[in-house]
Amino acid sequence: MQDPAERYFHCTDRERAIFEAGIKLGTIYHQYVGVPINLSNLESLENAIMESVLVQPFVDSASVKIDPEIVKKRQGVYKYITLSGEMLNVEIGIRYRNASVKAYLKYIPEMDYPLMFVGD
């Protein structure tokens, strides 16, 4: 695929892939955290998040899981809660030219933080 933005980036293909991964994970987090959820729409929301990231440039793969146990514990009288970062477990695969990276959004309990990071 020809990249019309290529001339604006002065980095390696791997660095560009990592940049793209960060954009995608940031988009997921900031677009979806706060969405009303309960057990009945959990799977459809997972699929919606996955499908939305798959249409973005350079994305090879995506997996989105929302922790149903947290949802079960927190449902109150109105039978829904809002999505939070600690519920998300996201893996995306990015390919930019010959470089591939896997990036993650995962809640890290010892940090008490939904961390975005690059893996293998």
N, C-alpha and C positions, 0 to 999 in steps of 0.2 A: 504494500500500500504506500502510495506517495504521501509524504507528510508536508503539507504546505507551511507548517509552523517551524519546520526544521531549522531554518536560518536564524531563528531567535534563541536557539538553545546551543550553548557552548559547553557541551558535556559529552560523556561517553554514552553509548546506547544503554548500558546498565543504569547509569545515573538517571537517564531519561525515563527508563522503565520504573525506577523507584519513585521519581517525581510523579509520574502518572498514577502509581499505586496510592500515593499519599492523597492526591486529588480525589480519587474514587472513594477511599475510606472516609475522608473528611466529609464528602458529600453524603454518604450513607448516614454517618453519625448526626450531622447537623440537620439533615432533611427529615429523618424519621424519629429521632428521640422526641418524645412528647406525644406521639400518636396514641390514641385510645386503643387498648387491646383487651381481649379476654381469651379464654381458651377456644372460643368458636372462630375467631379470625386469625389465630396464630399462624397457621399454615399458609393462609392466603397472603398475609403480610410478609412472611418469609419469602414466598414466591415473588411478590411484587418488588421487594427490595432486590432480590437476585436478578429479576428480569430488567430492572431499571439500570443496574450496573453493567449488565451484559451488552447493552446497546452502546455503551460508551467506547470511544476509540482505544484500541490496543488491549482490550480485555479478552483473555482466552477462556477463563473459567471463573465461576463464582459459586460460593456456598454460603448460605445464611441460615443460622439456627437461632431461635429465641428460646431461652430457658423456660420451659413450661412450669417447672417447680416454683420459680419465683412468682410467676403469674398466679398460680394456685394460692400461694401463701398470702398474697396481697389483695386479692379481690375483696372489696368491701360491699356495703349495702347496695351500691349502684351497679355491681357486677362487672366493673371494668377498672383498669388502672391505665397508666400511661407508660409507654415503652421507655426504659432507661438503659444507659450504657452497660450496666452490669448484666443485662439480660442477653446482650448480643454476642454471638460468636460467628465471625465473618472471615472467610478466606477468599482471596481473589488471586488469580493468575494473570500476570501482565506480560505481553510480549511486545518488545520494541526492536524491530529488525532482528538481529541474532541474539538479543539479550532477553532472558526470561527471569522473572522474579515471582515469588509468592509473598503476599503481604496479608497481615492479619489485624483484626480488631477483636480483642478478647479482654474480658474482665480478669484482672490479676488481683486475687484476694489480698495477698500480702502488701500490695501497693494501694489497695482500695481504689482502683482506677481502671477505666476501660482503655487499655493501651493499644495503640496502633504501631505495628512494627513489621520489619522485613525479615522473612525467614530464609529457608534454603532456596 
